[in-house]
């Protein structure tokens, strides 16, 4: 079977390609910059942009299944070309925001992006699985990476979210991509526990022997600290809403267990694997 992986220079796409490597299937990866692709030798690199119909058409030549990490057109070109090419199944990296009412509604660009991506594949009639992922474990680094004085400054420090290890998202994708009869529909992909920033910092302290403290800051202060100067307000608002009270309706789900047969990894395991990321 021939499987295409997009977004392979990113976190989840890269993990999907690595986990598929050595599976006995032919793996190809469409990337814009091959120089940035740190992938196993068995993965064939193709250069191109997901918004370019010709590049997508070349990438999908002979492909049976594909992992889609959307580009700037929210998957519109890919859905159209995949339907015409008769791709057997697509796994889309979606988000819990596709079905969660955040304060800015459809004006939240993350919500709009993932709703559009799901709708594009559905409208095109492409057999698909939507992995509606929770916030990633590594989001804590938005706040902890700058804690050179030992103080983690973050907004919404008491909001509990079922953050997920990106490796579990990749494992869920790989399980579907390699299944004899891949499951369609949407799956909530979360970690095993709902944890606040304060909870996560406590786990970091216990796991790594650190002594971070936590300080609550306002969303405006968080935007200034975490985003480059000049970032539009609608962008910072969209991102921060995914970590705010509106996102707390999401609870731990069985998506990872259901698709992979294994429970999701606890946050402490991700922290131990990425100890070098904490100052």
C-alpha angles and dihedrals in degrees: 000000000000116000127189120209120196125191089034093151089060130077104264097030090050091051091049091053092047094047091049093049110104092017092119093251127110107255124198127177126204110211135166094218116030090188089069094051112103098182136142117276091249093066114091113221121218120187118223148100125263090225091059110088093202093052092048091047091053092046093051095049106129092353117148099187137008143198112220125204101176126241130211093293091060093243097303097131093041093052093050095047094042090054092050091047093050096236107188099220140357127200110205123202097225132162140239085244090075088076103021123094107229120185096262093046116196089358088072101100093210091054092046093047096054095040089053093048093051092045093050094056092042093049091048091053094237113156102244148173118209115209103201099198127199121226112301124254090238093063087089086073089070084075108019097049090070097044095111090146092051094256119117106207114197143146123246092018093172098049109113118217131174094238115193136214109245088223088065091052089052092047090053090051093048092049091056095041093053099038119118088228108020116214117241128207134056127312128191106230111199143146121261097257140039107237133180123215087258090052092048093050089051089054091049091050093049096042098044101027093245130145105215119161125205129234124188115229131182123261089250091054090046092052091051092049100044105036133058116261111273096029106150116255092237089060096049091043092051093052097042091049089062087063097039137089093283090064094052091086087079111094133185110290136191097240096114093046092045095052102034104027089234130097118248116267118257120247090248091063091054091048092052091050092051102038091133090065092067117081 
